[in-house]
Amino acid sequence: MTSAMSASSRKYGVVGGLGPLASADVFFKLVKAMPVSADAGHADVIFQQHPFPGASTASAATTERKLYIFDMIRDFEKRGVTTVVLPCFLSHTYIDELKANTNLQIVDMVDAVLGYVRRKFPGLTRIGVLASDYTREKRLFERYFSPCELEVLHPRLQEGVDRVTHAVYGPEGIKSGNLRGLPVDLLRRACVDLVQQGAQVIVPGMTEIALVAEQIGELGVPLVDSNLAYAQHVVSGQYDAPAEVFKLGVVGGVGPAATVDFLDKIVRNTPARRDQDHVKLLVEQNPQIPDRTENLIGGGADPTVSLYATCKRLEEGGADIIAIPCNTAHAFVERIQPYLRVPIVNMLTETVRYVREHYPAQRKIGVLATSGTMASGVYEKALEAQGLQQIAPEPALQSRVMQAIYGKQGVKAGFTAGACQDDIAAAVEGLIDEGVEVIVLGCTELPLLLPHAEFVGSGGARVTLIDPTDVLARRCIAYALAAREKR
């Protein structure tokens, strides 16, 4: 999809420092390329560079170089930049790594040069490239040009010397500030060699070469100004918008074990053949969110602000949807959703919809949940909206449900066997006695005590157990797969 933003609505961030002089040249040409009649009409441009000693010592794409660029892009994100200008051909050998880890648009420099030469020189078949040793080794230009049936030529070594790399990175090279003499002579000889090989156009594959292009002199074939081509391409806006990777935000820690269970269900239910096919997750594990049940039935601290703050951090982190694997927390969802741009996938309404669709003959639905969830009436309202009736345990059995969850030997204390299982089994038996055939496990810890889809009572009666955590996980996966298909 081609970006629809106008140049004036973009905020550009220019990554400087990898070649300070060359980066400044691109910055100047970028500003000059903007079609405006007054200073106020220019787009917002940030030119930023920090000391980066490794930029002048070698042409290798070091880890330091990659992380330098990534940190700068991260800073651009915080400053509202929409479009990243990366004036360094070498860095484009790993542009896909950078694109995969930012939502900002990184304008491709090699693609810009390719588009320029194809427009300006129709019928071109052989193109000479003045590239560094590392860029040649990675076959950067071949990756772009060869599919367009453009043969890429590189200068031949002269007595084992790579003239182009030496002209830029050598001790008397352009990166050391030398814009006359030996660097120019080396580049001119490299250009002459390309012409002898049959190059019809010569393209600088190093941004520093533009600084001495005029001194190279006439060659008999055009020498493209790659920096200018890139600047004009950036301003044109005629490039693809960044691919958006769907991200699921998870409010974790409510409780911690239930969060791990939810994440496990996301992974197990995702159709994937490799790691990269799984859903991208952003988890805010915040066990310090005040207890939801204590607030609803005991006057404990209000968790609204903590839940909202956690959701906002997920929103700011680029989440497309938010999941809260805690049934009781959904008593607070209506309070915070109006203030979020990102939708919270409602586990309760999704669960009730699942029950209605898969068990259409059932009207009486048992619910096992915390007393806070029961007191809030969230499940009762959701069931009634679908024409269903909630059946809750009698008070004595509800007390045992709370013991199974919050007791000293309950699931929140890390127990999954013993007294907690006896307590929850008694509550299930009580609902079976009420004639219930489907029970919703309305607390995310309960599937840890009742991991199977069916429970057989002491009298032989069978009841189906619905795990809202699993329903929520599958629904979130469906959103992710739909987004992937659309992309």
N, C-alpha and C positions, 0 to 999 in steps of 0.2 A: 504494500500500500504506500503510495507516495504521500509524503508529508503535506498537510494542507495549511500549515502555519505560514504566514507571510514572514519576510525577513525581519520586519520591524517588530513582530510579536515574539520573535525568538530572543533568547538570551544566550550568547555564545561564550564558551569558555575555551581559551586557547592554552594548550599545554606547552609551556615554555621550559627552558632549562636543558633539554636533551641536546639542543644545538642553539644556544642563546641568540647568535646572530641570525641564523636561518629562521628561527621561530619569530623573531622580530620582523623579518622580511615578509613572512606570511601574514603576520598581524597587520602590517602596513598595507599590504595588497588587499587584505580582507576589508579593511575600512574603506579603502579607495574604490573597491568594487561595489559598494552599496549605492544604489541609485537614488540619491536624495538631493534635495535642493537647498537644505539648510542643516546646520549642525544638529538641531533638535530631531531631525528625521532619522538619524542613525540608530541602528539597533544597539542594544546593550551588549557590550563586549568586555569580558574580563580576560586580561593577559596575565598569567601567573607563572612564576618560575621560582624554584628554590635551588640552593647550591646542590649540584649533583656531580661530584668529581668523576664518577665513572663514565660520564658522557663523552669525555674527551680522550679517554685512554684506549678504548677498543671499540670495535664495531659489534661485538657479541651481544646478543639479547640476554643480558644477565638478569637474575632474579631481582637485583636491586633496581634495575631499570623498570621492570614490570611493576614492582610494588610502588615505585615513585609515581608512575602514571596512575595506578589505581587509587592511591591516596589522594592525588590531585582531583581525580574524577569524583571521589567521595566528597571532597571539599566543595566541588562545583555543585553537587546535589544539594548540599546544605545552603548554598547561596542562590538557589533558584535557577541555575543554568538549565537550559533545555537541550542545547546542542554542543557537543564537544568537538573542537578542532584539534587534530593530532598531527602536527607538521613534522612527521618523522617516518620515513618509509620503513626503516628497520622495525619500528614498533608495530607496523601493520602486518608483520609476519605472525603476530599473535593477537590481532585485533578481535578475533572470535572469542578468545579467552576474556578479553575486557568487556565485550558486548554481553557475554553470558552473565556478567556479574554487576550490571548496572541497568537502570531503566532509562538512562539518558541516551540520546542519539549521538553516536560517534560517526562522523562523516568520513567515509572511506576515501583516502587519498589516491590509491591506485585506480579505483573505479573512476575517480574524477579525471585522471590523466587519460585513461582508456576512452572515456566518452569524448574528451577534447580532441584526441588525435583522429578518432573515427569521424567526427564532424568536420574537422578542418582538412583532413587528408583522405577523402573517399578513394577507395581503390588501393589503399596502402596494404602491402603484404609483408614487408620486412622492416622491423623497427629496432634501432640500436638503443641499448639501455646502459647508462652509466650508474651502476649499482655497487654497493659495498660487497665485500667477500661473503659476509653472513647472509645478506639478502639474496645473493646469487645462489648460495648453497641451499637456501630454503625455496628456491625457484618461485619467489613471490610474483614476479611479473609474468612468468609462464602460466601461473595459475589463473590469471585474469585474461591474458592476451591470447594464449593458444586456443581456447575454445572459440575465439572470434577469428580463427585462421590467420593470426598475425604471428609470423616467425620472430622470435626474440633473439637478438644477437648481443653478445657481450664482448668487450675488448679482450684481445688475447694478451696473455702475460708477455712481458718483455724481459728476457733473461731471468725468469722466475719472479719478476716484480709485478704486483697488482697496482697499476698506475692510479686507478681511480681511488681505491682505498687509501693508498699512500698520500694522494693529493689532499685528502680530507683529514685523515687521522694521523698522518706522519708527523714527526717532530717539527717540521716546518710547514705543516698543513693548514688548511683553512680554519679548522677548529682551534688552532693556536693563534688565530688572528692574522695570518698571512694571506693577503688577497692579491698578491702579485708574485712574480717570479716563478719558482719551482712548481707550486700547485697548478698554476695556469698552464705551464708548459706540459706537465704530466697529463692534464685533462685534454689539452689540444691534441697531443699524440694519441690518446685513447680514442678521441673522436675521429681522427684521420683513419685509424685502424678500422673503426666501424664503417666508415664510408667505403674503404677498400673491400670490406666484406659484403657490401651491397645494401647497407642500411639506407632507407629512403627518408627516414626521420630519426632524430636522436632525442631521447627523453632522459633527462637527469633523474636518477633514482635515489638521489641524496639531496636534501633541501639546501645544503651549503653551496651547491654548484651554481645556483641562481645568483649568488653574490659575485661571481667572477665571469658570468656568461658573456658579457660584452667584451671582456678582454680575450676570450678564446678566439674571437674573430670569425671571418667567413669560412664556411666548411663545404659549401656547395650543396648542402642539404639543410633543412630547417633544424634549429636547436630549440626545442620547446621550453618555455618557462613553466615548469611543473608547479612552482609555488603560485603563480598567477592562475593557472588552470584550476588548482585546488581552491583558491580563494573565491573565484567566480562560481565554482560548483557549490561551495558552501552557501553563498548568498542566494543562488538560484532556488534552493530548496527542492530541487528535483532529485530526491533520493528517498529510499525506502525508510519508513518509520521503523523504529526498533521493534524487534519481535518481543511480544509480551509473554512472559512465562507466568502461568497461573500460580498464585501463592495462597495457601490456606493458613490463616492465622488461628492459633489455638490458645485459649485462655487456660493455662495449666495451673496445677497446684490446688485444684478444688474438687477432689483431693489429689495428692500426688500419685498414688497408685492407680486411681481411675484415669489419670492423664496418660500414664504409661500403657494402660489397657486400651485406651482410645487410639493411641499412636500405633500400637501393635495391630489393631483392626484396620487402620488405614493402610498399613503396609501389606497385610495379608489379603485384603480384598481388592487391591489395585492390580489390574491385569498388566503385568510387566515382564519383559524378557531380559531387561538389563536395569542397572541402577538408575539410569537417566530417564526411564519410563515412569518412575514413581513421582508422587505429588510433592512439590516443593512446599516445605513447611516452615512456619515461623512460630515458635512456641515461646510464650512468656510464662515460665514456671514461677508462679507467685503464691506460695503457700501462706503468705502473710495477709491475704485477703480475709477479712473477718468472716467468721463462721456464719453461713447463711441461715442455718436452722436456729442458732442461738438468737439471731436478730428477730426472726419471725415469731418465735414462741417464747423467748426468754428475755427480750429486751436488750440483747447484746448489741455490740457496735454495728452500725449500719455499713454494709459492704458496698453500697452504691458507688461511692467515689472510687474505691479501689478497683471495682470491676470496670468502671468507665475509664479510669486511667490506664488500665491494662489493655483494654480494647483500643484506646487511642494510640498506644505505642505500637500495637499490631497494625493499625491503620497507617501510621506514619512509616512503618516498615514495609509498606507496599502490599499488604494482604488484600486479596480480592473478596474474600468472605471470611467470617469469623465463626469458629465453633467453640462452644463452652461445654465441655463434657462434665456437666454438673446439673442435675435436674433441678435442685432447689434454687440454684442461681437464676433459673429462668423466671422466677418470681420477680426479678429485678430488671429483666430485659426490656420491658415496655418503658421503663424509666429512662434508660440510656440510649436505646436505638434511635430516637428522634435527633440525637445530637451527634450521630456517627454518619459518615459518608458510606461506610462499608456495611453491608447487611450481615446480621447475625443469623445463622441458620438455626431455626428454632427446633431444638431436639424434641420438645413435647408435641408440637403440632405435626412434625414429621412422623413421630411414632404413632400418634393417633391415626393419621392418614394411612400409615402402613397397616395398622390393625383393621381399619375399615375396608381396605382394598383386599387384604389377604384372608380375612375371616368375616365375610359379609353376613353370615348367619348369626354371628354373636352380637348380643346387645348388652349383656352384663359383663363388664371388663374389670377384673381385679387389679388393684394397684398397690404395690408395696413401695413405700417411700419414707423419707424422714417425716417426722411430725411437722416440720416447717413446711415442707412441700404440701402435705395434706392440708395444713391450716391455710395456706395461701390459696388453695382451690384451683391452682393452675391446671392440673390434670383433669379435674372435674369439669372445668369450663371447656377445655379442649375436647373432651369426650362428648359433652353435651352438644357442642357445635356440630358434631358428626352424628348426632342422634343416638349416642351411646350412654350407658349408665355406669358410673364409677362404683365399684364395690370395695370398700375399705375394710381392713381388719377391725375386729372389736377392740375396745380400749386396752384390754389386758394383752392381746396379741400385738397391738401397735407398740406397746411398751417393750415387747420382746424384739420387735423389729429395730427399735432404737438401740436396744442392748447389742444386737447383732452388728450394728453399725458403729455406735459410739462407746460401747462398753469397754471395760478394762481388757477383755479378751475379744473385742470386736474387730471388724475388718480395718477400721481406720487406725487401730493400734498394731496392725500387721498380721492379724490372725485370719486364717481361712479355713480352719478346722476346729472341732471341739464345740464349745458352748455356743459360739456364734452360728455355726451350722445348725445346731439343735434349735436355736431360737427362730431362725428364719424358716426352717422346715415346719415348725409349729404354725407359723403365720400362713404358710402356703396351705397346710392342711385345713386351717380354718376357712380360707377362701374356697377351697374345694367343697367343704361342707355347705357353703352358701350357693353351690351350684355353678360356680365359675369354671369356665373351660380355658380361658385365656387370661394370663396375668402379665401386666407390665412391671418390669423391675425398674421402678421409678427412682432409683438411687444408683449412681454410676459405680458404687462399690459392690452392689448386690450381685452382678454377674461374676464377681470373683468368688462368691460363695455358691452361686448356682450357675455353673459354667455350661450346663447342657440346655438344649432347647426344649426339653420335656422333663416333667417331674411326675413320678408315679407315687401316689399317696399310699398310706398304709392299708387302705381298703381296696387298692387296685385301680382307683380312678386316675386318669391321666390328665394333666393340664399342660398347655403350651405356655412357655415362658418367652416373653418378648424383651429383648435387650435393646433399650434405646441408644446405648453407646454404639452398638453395631449398626442400627438404623441411621444414626447421625453420620457415622463413618462412611457408609455406603452412599448417602446423599451427597456428602462433600466430594467423594470420588466422582460421582456423576457430574457434578458441577465442573470439576477439573477436566474430565474427559470431554465434556461438551465444549469447554473453552479451547482445548487442544484441537478438536475437530474443526472448530470455527476458524482457528488460526491457520 
